[in-house]
């Protein structure tokens, strides 16, 4: 996947995955503990509220992390890809899974059981500090995003989200920037705190203005400059 450079790409620390933070000896020791598993697109790697017994280290492919409210509202929490660690919170706290992780494409991952992971962290204390640093970076980025979104309209939040996805998960094609992760309108709506109907109306408006082209779980941005103007208007 080719990262598309766009104005404002500041390379947030939370985008640096866990395996990339480790020294070679730390990384090799951790991967040695895992057994490899493969997941097809749309397969659930982890399920919200289920008991937890292992962590996952993503080796190839991208996943989405979602949580569901009691009323059925689904929120997209994050996208996790190569080098990312998944399920570490449950491993450290012993609590059930807090979110569902689903493969967006074929995924290859290493599975490490909780006991093995805890022993690894005890043997490599620097790896524990780097895990805490990753959690801190993710929390800080989430807080900043919520603060920024609080002052924006739904239209502005959607424009900002599409630009963020283009920056981190876009690939250049002749027509524009194609988002390389298939996300539903429900998931996009949940990510910006809007209803599916509102997102559908905004997508219709953007299509009519020839800013985007959408298909079944596909989206291509034709005019990122228009989205930037919309996002900056807030």
C-alpha positions as CSV (number, residue, x, y, z in Angstrom):
1,X,0.0,0.0,0.0
2,X,1.3,3.4,-1.0
3,X,0.9,6.2,1.6
4,X,-0.4,9.3,-0.1
5,X,1.3,12.4,1.0
6,X,-1.1,15.2,1.7
7,X,-0.8,18.5,3.5
8,X,-1.0,18.1,7.2
9,X,0.6,14.7,7.3
10,X,2.4,15.0,10.6
11,X,3.3,11.4,11.2
12,X,1.7,10.9,14.6
13,X,3.5,8.6,17.0
14,X,0.4,6.5,17.4
15,X,0.8,5.4,13.8
16,X,4.1,3.6,14.6
17,X,3.1,0.0,15.3
18,X,4.4,-2.0,18.2
19,X,6.7,-4.4,16.4
20,X,8.4,-1.3,14.7
21,X,9.1,0.1,18.2
22,X,11.0,-3.0,19.3
23,X,14.7,-3.8,19.0
24,X,15.5,-6.7,16.7
25,X,16.2,-9.0,19.6
26,X,13.0,-8.0,21.4
27,X,11.0,-8.5,18.2
28,X,12.5,-11.9,17.4
29,X,11.9,-13.1,20.9
30,X,8.2,-12.1,20.8
31,X,7.6,-13.6,17.3
32,X,9.2,-16.8,18.3
33,X,6.4,-17.3,20.9
34,X,3.7,-17.0,18.4
35,X,2.0,-19.5,16.1
36,X,0.9,-18.2,12.7
37,X,-2.8,-18.0,11.7
38,X,-4.5,-16.8,8.6
39,X,-7.9,-15.1,8.4
40,X,-10.0,-14.4,5.3
41,X,-11.7,-11.1,4.6
42,X,-14.6,-10.3,7.0
43,X,-13.4,-13.0,9.5
44,X,-13.5,-12.0,13.2
45,X,-10.1,-12.2,14.8
46,X,-11.5,-11.2,18.2
47,X,-15.0,-10.6,19.5
48,X,-16.3,-8.0,21.9
49,X,-17.2,-9.2,25.4
50,X,-15.6,-12.7,24.9
51,X,-13.1,-14.1,27.4
52,X,-9.5,-13.3,26.5
53,X,-6.7,-15.8,26.2
54,X,-4.2,-14.5,23.7
55,X,-2.9,-11.5,21.8
56,X,-2.4,-11.1,18.1
57,X,0.5,-9.6,16.2
58,X,-0.5,-8.5,12.7
59,X,2.1,-9.6,10.1
60,X,0.2,-8.8,6.9
61,X,-3.2,-7.3,6.0
62,X,-5.5,-4.7,7.6
63,X,-8.2,-5.1,10.3
64,X,-10.9,-2.8,11.7
65,X,-11.6,-2.4,15.4
66,X,-15.3,-1.7,16.3
67,X,-17.4,-1.5,19.4
68,X,-21.2,-1.8,19.6
69,X,-23.4,0.3,21.9
70,X,-26.5,-1.3,23.6
71,X,-28.8,0.3,21.1
72,X,-26.8,-1.3,18.2
73,X,-24.8,1.7,17.2
74,X,-21.5,0.5,15.8
75,X,-18.4,2.7,16.1
76,X,-15.2,2.4,14.2
77,X,-12.4,2.8,16.8
78,X,-9.3,2.1,14.8
79,X,-7.6,0.4,11.9
80,X,-4.8,-2.0,12.7
81,X,-2.3,-3.3,10.2
82,X,1.2,-4.8,9.8
83,X,3.2,-4.6,13.0
84,X,0.3,-3.8,15.2
85,X,-0.5,-5.6,18.4
86,X,-4.2,-6.5,19.1
87,X,-5.8,-7.6,22.4
88,X,-3.0,-6.4,24.7
89,X,-5.3,-4.6,27.1
90,X,-7.2,-7.8,27.9
91,X,-3.9,-9.6,28.3
92,X,-2.8,-7.2,31.0
93,X,-6.1,-6.7,32.8
94,X,-7.6,-10.2,32.5
95,X,-10.9,-8.6,31.4
96,X,-13.1,-9.6,28.4
97,X,-12.5,-8.2,25.0
98,X,-13.5,-4.5,24.8
99,X,-13.9,-4.5,21.0
100,X,-14.4,-6.7,17.9
101,X,-11.5,-7.0,15.4
102,X,-12.4,-7.9,11.8
103,X,-10.2,-8.6,8.8
104,X,-10.7,-6.2,6.0
105,X,-8.6,-8.3,3.6
106,X,-6.6,-11.5,4.0
107,X,-4.7,-11.3,7.3
108,X,-1.7,-13.2,8.6
109,X,-1.1,-12.9,12.3
110,X,1.0,-14.4,15.1
111,X,-1.0,-15.7,18.1
112,X,0.7,-15.5,21.5
113,X,-1.0,-16.8,24.7
114,X,-1.4,-14.5,27.7
115,X,1.0,-16.4,29.9
116,X,3.7,-16.4,27.2
117,X,3.2,-12.7,26.6
118,X,3.4,-11.8,30.3
119,X,6.6,-13.8,30.7
120,X,8.0,-12.1,27.6
121,X,7.3,-8.6,29.1
122,X,8.9,-9.7,32.4
123,X,12.0,-10.8,30.5
124,X,12.2,-7.7,28.3
125,X,11.2,-4.7,30.5
126,X,12.0,-2.2,27.7
127,X,9.3,-3.9,25.6
128,X,6.8,-3.3,28.4
129,X,7.8,0.4,28.4
130,X,7.3,0.6,24.7
131,X,3.9,-1.0,25.0
132,X,2.9,1.6,27.6
133,X,4.3,4.3,25.3
134,X,2.1,3.0,22.5
135,X,-1.0,3.0,24.7
136,X,-0.2,6.6,25.7
137,X,0.3,7.7,22.1
138,X,-3.0,6.1,21.1
139,X,-4.8,7.8,24.0
140,X,-3.3,11.2,23.3
141,X,-4.2,10.9,19.6
142,X,-7.7,9.9,20.5
143,X,-8.2,12.8,22.9
144,X,-6.9,15.2,20.3
145,X,-9.2,13.9,17.7
146,X,-12.2,14.1,20.0
147,X,-11.3,17.7,20.9
148,X,-10.9,18.7,17.2
149,X,-14.2,17.0,16.2
150,X,-16.1,18.6,19.1
151,X,-15.9,22.0,17.3
152,X,-16.8,20.7,13.8
153,X,-20.1,20.0,12.1
154,X,-20.9,16.5,10.8
155,X,-20.0,17.6,7.3
156,X,-16.7,18.9,8.5
157,X,-16.0,15.8,10.5
158,X,-16.7,13.5,7.5
159,X,-14.4,15.6,5.3
160,X,-11.6,15.4,8.0
161,X,-12.1,11.6,8.3
162,X,-12.0,11.0,4.6
163,X,-8.8,13.0,4.3
164,X,-7.3,11.1,7.3
165,X,-8.1,7.8,5.6
166,X,-6.7,9.0,2.3
167,X,-3.5,10.0,4.1
168,X,-3.0,6.7,6.0
169,X,-4.8,4.1,3.8
170,X,-5.1,5.7,0.4
171,X,-3.5,4.6,-2.9
172,X,-3.0,6.8,-6.0
173,X,-4.9,5.7,-9.1
174,X,-5.5,7.7,-12.3
175,X,-8.8,9.0,-11.1
176,X,-7.7,10.2,-7.7
177,X,-7.1,8.5,-4.3
178,X,-8.7,5.2,-3.6
179,X,-9.3,4.2,0.0
180,X,-7.7,0.8,0.4
181,X,-9.9,-0.2,3.3
182,X,-13.5,-1.3,2.7
183,X,-15.6,0.5,5.4
184,X,-19.4,0.6,5.5
185,X,-21.4,3.8,5.9
186,X,-22.4,2.6,9.3
187,X,-18.8,2.3,10.4
188,X,-17.9,5.7,8.9
189,X,-20.9,7.2,10.6
190,X,-19.9,5.7,14.0
191,X,-16.4,7.1,13.6
192,X,-17.7,10.7,13.4
193,X,-20.7,10.4,15.8
194,X,-23.4,10.7,13.1
195,X,-26.3,8.6,11.8
196,X,-26.0,6.4,8.8
197,X,-28.8,8.5,7.1
198,X,-26.8,11.7,7.6
199,X,-23.7,10.1,6.1
200,X,-25.7,8.8,3.1
201,X,-27.0,12.4,2.5
202,X,-23.5,13.8,2.7
203,X,-22.1,11.2,0.3
204,X,-24.9,11.9,-2.1
205,X,-24.0,15.6,-2.0
206,X,-20.3,14.9,-2.5
207,X,-21.0,12.5,-5.4
208,X,-23.2,15.2,-7.1
209,X,-20.4,17.7,-6.7
210,X,-18.0,15.0,-8.2
211,X,-15.8,15.1,-5.1
212,X,-16.0,11.3,-4.6
213,X,-17.1,8.2,-6.4
214,X,-18.5,5.3,-4.3
215,X,-19.3,1.7,-5.1
216,X,-20.1,-1.3,-2.9
217,X,-17.7,-0.8,0.0
218,X,-15.4,1.2,-2.3
219,X,-14.6,4.9,-2.3
220,X,-12.4,7.1,-4.5
221,X,-11.6,10.7,-3.7
222,X,-11.6,12.8,-6.9
223,X,-11.2,16.2,-5.3
224,X,-9.2,16.2,-2.0
225,X,-8.9,19.9,-2.3
226,X,-12.6,20.3,-1.9
227,X,-12.5,18.1,1.2
228,X,-9.7,20.2,2.7
229,X,-11.7,23.4,2.2
230,X,-14.7,21.8,3.9
231,X,-12.6,20.5,6.8
232,X,-10.9,23.9,7.3
233,X,-14.2,25.7,7.3
234,X,-14.7,24.5,10.9
